[in-house]
Amino acid sequence: MISEAVCSEPFLAGQVLDWPARLYGEKSALEWEGGSLTFAQMREAVLRRSAGIEALGAGKGQRWGLLLGNSPDFIISLFALFRLGCVAAPLRCNLPHEKLEAHVELARLDGVLTCPEMQGSLSGMGRWRPEPASPDPGLMAFVARELRRPDTLPQVDLDPALILLTSGSTGRSRGAVLQHHAVLANLRSNIKALGLRDDDRTLVVLPLTHAYALVHQCLCHLMIGATVCLAPSPMVGALMHRYLESSAITTVSTAPPVLRVLVAGLNRSKCALPALRLVTVGAAFADRETVNDFLSLLPHTKLAVTYGLTEAGPRVATHFVSRDEPFSPECVGEPLPNVAAGLRELGDGRSEIVLRSRAAMCGYADAEDDAGYGATLPTGDTGDIQEGRIHLKGRAGRVINRGGILVGAEQVESVLMAHPAVASARVEAEPHAFWGEVPVATLVLNAGHETTGEDRFKEYCAARLSLEERPVRYVFQAAAAGETGKAGEMASLLKS
């Protein structure tokens, strides 16, 4: 006899927990340092959280931020917002105040759920009022003094579920709006492509605010009744292999720097990790040496290179690395079942990868209508398609990939140009052994500011840019003879 729970197909993201709670009620759903929840307990926690948030005035169509870090509260609050018909917008906890305020505004948020430790990040925003998120004493909420009604928000979508904030590699950060059906379509395709199982135990080491960790890893495993384990910190460092071993982890999602940390730990410890059957790596090119070391250290573990972007929901393609063939970092594999990939000529001998996908965003949170991506989504990545596989070559624009976080050079330049001492700024990528690439700024200063040192600019950028966007080094150049003003000196830098 087929269980009724198995026949229950979720049509909304908030229903993802329903059938696992009925079929695997007493099984561990979520584990973290110092605690755990079964699927039945987690569903009850979501219902209680929903009641508390609803008492604050949250309702269908409103947009609420999650400033909670990698924690049980983040996941419980996410599903609580889904159940209320709200749109959830994960927010990074390590952003400077100005950047966080900008993200809150571009997502047009009606409220933010946070913890007492983070409330100082929001307390300076005049249009917010702090509220205790009863009956949760450890949770705080900041609610807009005048709640926006759904009909006053940009109508990019009829059934929005998530607003995922992009890194700003196209010039500025944007909020990609994903519908419920788009999220579920990506989950189903990802589960099938990776062969995820209900007996899997996945370790989350990347921030849940990143689409790759949230959708590709956390939601996919919960949807099939697998167990999600939250690492003690977003990046567990040199002890990562120990957590994998002690928690009998079967799957883990990484970015190239995290994979390098894992390989270094395995080299030192010689841990065999017999339970680990699948590691995925995405968000940036994985280097050959690290991949080859991994394959030799863990001969029983599959390694899958994945490719995606926030606007695509985020997963696009998967490539299982073969131990019998040379590894090619540029090959990211075949598109997922719900993705069609093509090429668009850029006119300079390069081609941009373009997509059509049921999982793609329907528009941006600050747009007045949809972005027209129903037919085609430009990725910003150049490459080609060979025998059905996507091969990447680079970015169409000036983008710095720091450990899987894309940094728009022009966005950093615009912040530097706003400094009164700066006549012109140029930001470029510099190779880095661990992060892959890091931003370096070349500045021309206005007359009278030549003594402004590097520390002054580091302090200035720390208040306005995320950690990944901040230049690691500043190079100062003299203004070219005969050229004055920001425009003229920028032209001089571009020539050089």
C-alpha positions as CSV (number, residue, x, y, z in Angstrom):
1,M,0.0,0.0,0.0
2,I,1.3,3.4,-0.9
3,S,1.5,5.9,1.9
4,E,-0.7,9.0,1.6
5,A,2.3,11.1,2.6
6,V,4.3,9.8,-0.4
7,C,1.4,10.9,-2.7
8,S,1.3,14.4,-1.3
9,E,3.0,16.7,-3.9
10,P,4.0,20.1,-2.5
11,F,2.7,23.0,-4.6
12,L,4.1,25.8,-2.4
13,A,7.5,26.1,-0.7
14,G,5.9,26.1,2.7
15,Q,4.6,22.5,2.1
16,V,8.1,21.1,1.6
17,L,8.1,19.9,5.3
18,D,4.6,18.4,5.3
19,W,5.1,14.9,3.9
20,P,8.5,14.3,5.5
21,A,6.9,15.2,8.9
22,R,4.2,12.6,8.3
23,L,6.4,9.9,6.8
24,Y,9.6,10.5,8.9
25,G,8.1,12.2,11.9
26,E,10.7,10.9,14.5
27,K,13.7,11.1,12.2
28,S,16.3,13.9,12.7
29,A,15.6,16.8,10.4
30,L,17.9,19.5,11.7
31,E,21.1,19.2,13.8
32,W,23.4,21.9,15.2
33,E,26.0,22.2,17.9
34,G,24.0,21.6,21.1
35,G,20.6,20.6,19.7
36,S,18.5,18.8,17.1
37,L,14.9,18.7,15.9
38,T,12.9,15.8,14.4
39,F,10.7,16.5,11.4
40,A,7.6,16.4,13.6
41,Q,9.2,18.8,16.1
42,M,10.4,21.1,13.3
43,R,6.9,21.3,11.8
44,E,5.5,22.2,15.2
45,A,8.2,24.9,15.7
46,V,7.3,26.3,12.3
47,L,3.6,26.5,13.3
48,R,4.4,28.3,16.5
49,R,6.8,30.7,14.8
50,S,4.0,31.4,12.2
51,A,1.6,32.4,14.9
52,G,4.2,34.7,16.5
53,I,5.1,36.4,13.2
54,E,1.4,36.8,12.3
55,A,0.8,38.6,15.6
56,L,3.3,41.2,14.4
57,G,1.1,42.0,11.4
58,A,2.8,39.9,8.9
59,G,0.5,38.7,6.1
60,K,0.1,37.4,2.6
61,G,2.3,39.2,0.0
62,Q,4.4,41.1,2.5
63,R,8.2,40.9,2.3
64,W,10.2,40.0,5.3
65,G,14.0,39.8,5.8
66,L,15.9,37.1,7.7
67,L,18.9,38.5,9.5
68,L,19.7,35.4,11.5
69,G,22.8,33.7,10.2
70,N,23.3,29.9,9.9
71,S,20.9,28.8,12.7
72,P,17.8,26.8,13.4
73,D,15.9,30.1,13.8
74,F,16.8,30.9,10.2
75,I,15.3,27.7,8.8
76,I,12.2,27.7,11.1
77,S,11.5,31.4,10.3
78,L,11.9,30.8,6.6
79,F,9.2,28.1,6.6
80,A,7.0,30.1,8.9
81,L,7.1,33.0,6.4
82,F,6.3,30.6,3.6
83,R,3.2,29.3,5.5
84,L,1.9,32.8,6.0
85,G,2.2,33.6,2.3
86,C,5.0,36.1,2.9
87,V,8.1,36.5,0.7
88,A,11.3,35.7,2.5
89,A,14.5,37.7,1.9
90,P,17.7,36.2,3.5
91,L,20.1,39.0,4.6
92,R,23.8,38.7,5.3
93,C,24.8,39.3,8.9
94,N,28.3,40.6,8.2
95,L,27.4,43.6,6.0
96,P,28.2,47.1,7.1
97,H,25.3,49.2,8.2
98,E,25.0,51.2,4.9
99,K,25.1,48.1,2.8
100,L,22.5,46.3,4.9
101,E,20.2,49.3,4.8
102,A,20.6,49.5,1.0
103,H,19.6,45.8,0.7
104,V,16.6,46.3,2.9
105,E,15.4,49.1,0.7
106,L,16.0,47.5,-2.6
107,A,14.1,44.4,-1.5
108,R,11.2,46.7,-0.3
109,L,11.0,44.9,3.0
110,D,8.0,45.3,5.4
111,G,9.9,43.7,8.3
112,V,13.0,41.9,9.4
113,L,13.4,39.0,11.8
114,T,16.6,39.0,13.7
115,C,18.3,37.9,17.0
116,P,19.1,40.3,19.9
117,E,22.8,40.2,19.0
118,M,22.0,41.7,15.5
119,Q,19.4,44.2,16.5
120,G,22.0,47.0,16.6
121,S,22.4,46.6,12.8
122,L,18.8,47.7,12.3
123,S,18.1,50.1,15.2
124,G,19.3,53.2,13.3
125,M,16.7,52.9,10.5
126,G,14.1,55.5,11.3
127,R,11.1,53.8,9.7
128,W,11.4,50.6,11.8
129,R,9.9,49.8,15.2
130,P,11.4,47.0,17.3
131,E,9.0,44.3,18.5
132,P,9.6,41.1,20.5
133,A,8.6,38.1,18.2
134,S,6.4,36.5,20.8
135,P,6.4,33.6,21.8
136,D,10.1,33.5,20.9
137,P,12.1,35.4,23.5
138,G,15.3,34.9,21.6
139,L,13.9,36.4,18.4
140,M,13.5,40.1,17.6
141,A,11.5,41.7,14.8
142,F,11.8,45.2,13.2
143,V,8.5,46.1,11.6
144,A,7.9,49.0,9.2
145,R,5.9,51.8,10.9
146,E,3.7,51.9,7.9
147,L,3.4,48.5,6.4
148,R,3.3,48.4,2.6
149,R,0.2,46.7,1.3
150,P,0.9,44.1,-1.4
151,D,-0.9,46.2,-4.0
152,T,1.6,49.1,-3.4
153,L,4.7,46.8,-4.0
154,P,6.2,46.3,-7.4
155,Q,4.1,43.6,-9.1
156,V,6.9,41.4,-10.4
157,D,5.1,38.1,-9.6
158,L,1.7,36.6,-8.5
159,D,3.2,33.9,-6.3
160,P,6.6,35.1,-4.9
161,A,8.4,32.9,-2.3
162,L,12.0,34.2,-2.1
163,I,14.0,37.3,-2.7
164,L,17.6,36.3,-3.2
165,L,20.0,39.2,-3.1
166,T,22.7,39.1,-5.8
167,S,26.3,40.1,-5.2
168,G,26.2,43.1,-7.6
169,S,28.5,41.7,-10.3
170,T,26.4,43.5,-12.9
171,G,26.9,46.9,-11.4
172,R,24.8,46.9,-8.2
173,S,23.1,44.4,-6.0
174,R,19.6,43.3,-7.0
175,G,16.9,41.2,-5.4
176,A,16.0,38.3,-7.6
177,V,12.3,37.2,-7.0
178,L,11.7,33.5,-7.3
179,Q,8.1,32.1,-7.5
180,H,7.0,29.0,-5.5
181,H,6.9,26.9,-8.6
182,A,10.4,28.0,-9.6
183,V,11.9,27.0,-6.2
184,L,10.2,23.6,-6.3
185,A,11.2,23.0,-9.9
186,N,14.9,23.7,-9.0
187,L,14.6,21.4,-6.0
188,R,13.2,18.5,-8.0
189,S,15.8,18.8,-10.8
190,N,18.6,19.1,-8.4
191,I,17.6,16.1,-6.3
192,K,17.3,14.0,-9.5
193,A,20.6,15.2,-11.0
194,L,22.6,14.6,-7.8
195,G,20.9,11.4,-6.8
196,L,20.1,12.7,-3.3
197,R,18.6,10.1,-0.9
198,D,16.4,10.2,2.2
199,D,19.2,8.6,4.3
200,D,21.6,11.4,3.4
201,R,23.1,13.7,6.1
202,T,24.4,17.0,4.7
203,L,26.8,19.4,6.4
204,V,26.1,23.1,5.7
205,V,29.4,25.1,5.7
206,L,28.4,27.9,3.4
207,P,26.2,30.8,4.5
208,L,22.4,30.1,4.1
209,T,22.0,33.5,2.6
210,H,23.8,32.2,-0.5
211,A,21.4,30.6,-2.9
212,Y,23.8,27.7,-3.5
213,A,23.6,26.6,0.2
214,L,20.0,27.5,0.8
215,V,18.3,26.0,-2.3
216,H,20.8,23.6,-3.7
217,Q,21.7,22.0,-0.4
218,C,19.4,22.8,2.6
219,L,15.9,22.8,1.0
220,C,16.7,19.9,-1.3
221,H,17.7,17.6,1.5
222,L,14.7,18.6,3.7
223,M,12.3,18.0,0.8
224,I,13.2,14.3,0.7
225,G,13.4,13.6,4.4
226,A,17.2,13.8,4.7
227,T,19.0,15.4,7.6
228,V,20.6,18.9,7.5
229,C,23.5,19.5,9.9
230,L,24.6,23.1,10.5
231,A,28.3,23.6,11.0
232,P,29.3,25.6,14.1
233,S,30.3,28.5,11.8
234,P,29.7,29.3,8.2
235,M,33.2,28.0,7.4
236,V,34.6,25.4,9.8
237,G,38.2,25.8,8.7
238,A,40.9,23.2,9.2
239,L,38.6,21.0,11.3
240,M,36.1,20.5,8.6
241,H,37.1,16.8,8.0
242,R,36.5,16.1,11.7
243,Y,32.9,17.3,11.5
244,L,32.4,15.2,8.4
245,E,33.7,12.2,10.2
246,S,32.1,12.6,13.7
247,S,28.6,13.4,12.2
248,A,28.7,10.6,9.6
249,I,28.1,13.2,6.8
250,T,27.2,11.7,3.4
251,T,27.0,14.9,1.3
252,V,28.5,18.4,1.5
253,S,28.4,21.5,-0.8
254,T,31.5,23.6,-1.1
255,A,33.1,26.5,-3.0
256,P,36.7,26.1,-4.2
257,P,38.3,27.7,-1.1
258,V,36.3,25.3,1.2
259,L,37.3,22.3,-1.0
260,R,41.0,23.4,-0.6
261,V,40.5,23.5,3.2
262,L,39.0,20.0,3.2
263,V,41.8,18.6,1.0
264,A,44.5,20.2,3.3
265,G,42.8,18.6,6.3
266,L,42.6,15.2,4.7
267,N,46.3,15.4,3.7
268,R,47.3,16.0,7.3
269,S,44.9,13.6,9.0
270,K,44.6,10.9,6.4
271,C,40.9,10.5,7.4
272,A,39.1,8.1,5.1
273,L,35.5,9.5,5.6
274,P,33.8,6.2,4.7
275,A,30.3,7.8,5.0
276,L,31.0,10.7,2.6
277,R,29.6,9.7,-0.8
278,L,29.1,13.1,-2.6
279,V,30.8,16.4,-2.6
280,T,29.7,19.3,-4.8
281,V,31.7,22.3,-5.7
282,G,30.4,25.4,-7.3
283,A,30.3,29.3,-7.5
284,A,33.8,29.4,-9.0
285,F,36.4,27.4,-11.0
286,A,37.9,24.6,-9.1
287,D,41.6,24.2,-9.7
288,R,43.0,21.0,-11.1
289,E,45.5,20.3,-8.3
290,T,42.9,20.5,-5.6
291,V,40.5,18.3,-7.5
292,N,43.1,15.7,-8.4
293,D,44.2,15.6,-4.7
294,F,40.6,15.1,-3.6
295,L,40.0,12.3,-6.0
296,S,43.1,10.4,-4.9
297,L,42.4,11.0,-1.1
298,L,38.8,9.9,-1.3
299,P,38.5,7.3,-4.1
300,H,35.0,6.2,-3.0
301,T,33.5,9.7,-3.0
302,K,31.9,11.3,-6.0
303,L,32.8,14.9,-6.9
304,A,30.3,17.0,-8.9
305,V,31.1,20.4,-10.4
306,T,27.9,22.5,-10.4
307,Y,27.1,25.7,-12.2
308,G,24.4,28.3,-11.5
309,L,23.5,31.9,-10.7
310,T,21.1,33.5,-8.3
311,E,18.7,34.6,-11.0
312,A,18.5,31.0,-12.3
313,G,17.2,29.7,-9.0
314,P,20.2,29.0,-8.7
315,R,21.2,25.6,-10.2
316,V,21.8,25.3,-14.0
317,A,24.2,22.3,-14.7
318,T,26.0,19.4,-13.1
319,H,29.2,17.6,-14.1
320,F,30.4,14.5,-12.3
321,V,34.2,14.5,-12.4
322,S,35.6,11.2,-13.9
323,R,38.7,9.6,-12.4
324,D,39.5,8.2,-15.8
325,E,39.7,11.5,-17.7
326,P,41.7,14.7,-17.2
327,F,39.8,17.2,-15.2
328,S,38.7,20.4,-17.1
329,P,37.6,23.2,-14.8
330,E,35.8,24.9,-17.6
331,C,33.3,22.0,-18.2
332,V,30.3,22.4,-15.9
333,G,28.3,19.6,-17.5
334,E,24.8,19.2,-19.0
335,P,22.0,21.5,-18.1
336,L,19.4,20.2,-15.6
337,P,16.2,18.7,-16.9
338,N,14.3,22.0,-16.6
339,V,17.0,24.1,-18.2
340,A,17.7,24.9,-21.9
341,A,21.0,26.5,-22.6
342,G,22.1,28.5,-25.7
343,L,24.6,31.0,-26.9
344,R,24.3,34.7,-27.8
345,E,27.1,36.3,-29.9
346,L,28.7,39.4,-28.2
347,G,30.3,40.7,-31.4
348,D,33.9,40.5,-30.2
349,G,34.4,36.8,-30.9
350,R,32.9,35.7,-27.6
351,S,29.5,34.1,-26.9
352,E,27.4,34.6,-23.8
353,I,25.6,31.6,-22.2
354,V,21.8,32.3,-22.2
355,L,19.2,30.1,-20.5
356,R,15.5,29.3,-20.5
357,S,14.3,27.7,-17.3
358,R,11.2,27.1,-15.2
359,A,13.3,27.8,-12.2
360,A,14.5,31.2,-13.3
361,M,13.5,34.4,-11.5
362,C,10.4,36.3,-12.7
363,G,12.0,39.7,-12.1
364,Y,13.8,42.0,-9.6
365,A,12.3,43.1,-6.3
366,D,12.7,46.8,-7.1
367,A,11.3,46.6,-10.6
368,E,7.8,47.8,-11.4
369,D,7.1,44.8,-13.6
370,D,8.7,41.5,-14.6
371,A,12.1,41.7,-16.2
372,G,11.1,39.8,-19.4
373,Y,13.2,36.7,-18.5
374,G,10.3,34.3,-19.2
375,A,12.0,33.5,-22.5
376,T,15.7,34.1,-22.1
377,L,18.0,34.8,-19.1
378,P,21.5,36.2,-19.9
379,T,24.1,34.7,-17.5
380,G,26.9,37.2,-17.9
381,D,29.2,34.2,-18.5
382,T,31.0,33.6,-21.8
383,G,31.6,30.1,-23.1
384,D,30.4,27.5,-25.6
385,I,28.3,24.3,-25.7
386,Q,30.0,21.1,-26.8
387,E,28.2,17.8,-27.1
388,G,25.4,19.1,-24.9
389,R,27.9,20.3,-22.1
390,I,28.4,23.9,-21.1
391,H,32.0,25.1,-21.1
392,L,32.7,28.4,-19.4
393,K,35.5,30.8,-20.4
394,G,35.0,33.9,-18.3
395,R,32.7,36.8,-17.6
396,A,31.2,39.2,-20.1
397,G,31.8,42.1,-17.8
398,R,34.4,43.2,-15.3
399,V,33.8,40.7,-12.4
400,I,36.1,39.5,-9.6
401,N,35.3,36.0,-8.3
402,R,36.5,36.0,-4.6
403,G,35.9,32.5,-3.3
404,G,32.6,32.1,-5.1
405,I,31.3,35.5,-4.4
406,L,31.1,37.7,-7.5
407,V,32.3,41.3,-7.0
408,G,31.4,43.9,-9.6
409,A,34.5,46.0,-10.2
410,E,32.4,49.0,-11.3
411,Q,30.3,48.9,-8.1
412,V,33.5,49.1,-5.9
413,E,34.8,51.9,-8.1
414,S,31.6,53.9,-7.6
415,V,32.0,53.7,-3.8
416,L,35.7,54.8,-4.0
417,M,34.9,57.6,-6.4
418,A,32.5,59.1,-3.8
419,H,35.4,59.7,-1.5
420,P,36.3,63.4,-1.6
421,A,40.0,62.6,-1.9
422,V,39.6,60.4,-5.0
423,A,40.0,61.8,-8.5
424,S,39.7,58.4,-10.2
425,A,39.6,54.7,-9.3
426,R,40.2,51.5,-11.1
427,V,39.5,48.1,-9.5
428,E,41.0,44.9,-11.0
429,A,41.3,41.3,-10.0
430,E,44.5,40.0,-8.6
431,P,45.3,36.2,-8.4
432,H,45.2,34.8,-4.9
433,A,46.3,31.3,-3.8
434,F,43.3,30.7,-1.5
435,W,40.4,32.9,-2.7
436,G,41.2,32.6,-6.4
437,E,40.8,36.3,-7.1
438,V,40.8,39.4,-4.8
439,P,40.1,43.1,-5.7
440,V,42.9,45.6,-5.9
441,A,42.3,49.3,-6.3
442,T,44.4,51.8,-8.2
443,L,43.6,55.4,-7.1
444,V,44.5,58.9,-8.3
445,L,44.0,61.5,-5.6
446,N,42.8,65.1,-5.9
447,A,45.3,67.8,-5.2
448,G,45.9,68.4,-1.5
449,H,45.0,64.7,-0.6
450,E,48.2,63.0,-1.6
451,T,49.0,62.1,2.0
452,T,45.7,60.2,2.5
453,G,47.0,56.7,3.3
454,E,45.8,53.2,2.7
455,D,44.4,52.8,6.2
456,R,42.0,55.7,5.6
457,F,40.5,54.0,2.6
458,K,40.3,50.6,4.3
459,E,38.3,52.2,7.1
460,Y,36.1,54.0,4.5
461,C,35.3,50.9,2.5
462,A,34.7,48.8,5.7
463,A,31.7,51.0,6.4
464,R,30.3,50.8,2.9
465,L,31.3,47.5,1.3
466,S,31.0,43.8,2.1
467,L,34.1,41.9,3.1
468,E,34.4,40.4,-0.4
469,E,34.2,43.8,-2.1
470,R,36.8,45.6,-0.1
471,P,40.1,46.0,-1.9
472,V,42.9,44.1,-0.2
473,R,45.5,46.5,-1.5
474,Y,45.6,50.1,-2.8
475,V,48.0,51.5,-5.4
476,F,48.4,55.2,-5.7
477,Q,49.2,56.9,-9.0
478,A,50.1,60.5,-9.8
479,A,47.7,62.4,-12.1
480,A,48.8,62.5,-15.7
481,A,50.2,65.9,-16.8
482,G,47.6,68.1,-18.5
483,E,44.7,66.2,-17.3
484,T,42.5,67.3,-14.4
485,G,39.3,66.2,-12.8
486,K,37.9,62.7,-12.2
487,A,37.0,62.1,-15.9
488,G,40.3,63.1,-17.3
489,E,42.3,61.1,-14.7
490,M,40.1,58.1,-15.2
491,A,40.8,58.2,-18.9
492,S,44.5,58.3,-18.0
493,L,44.2,55.2,-15.9
494,L,42.2,53.3,-18.6
495,K,45.0,54.1,-21.1
496,S,47.6,52.6,-18.7
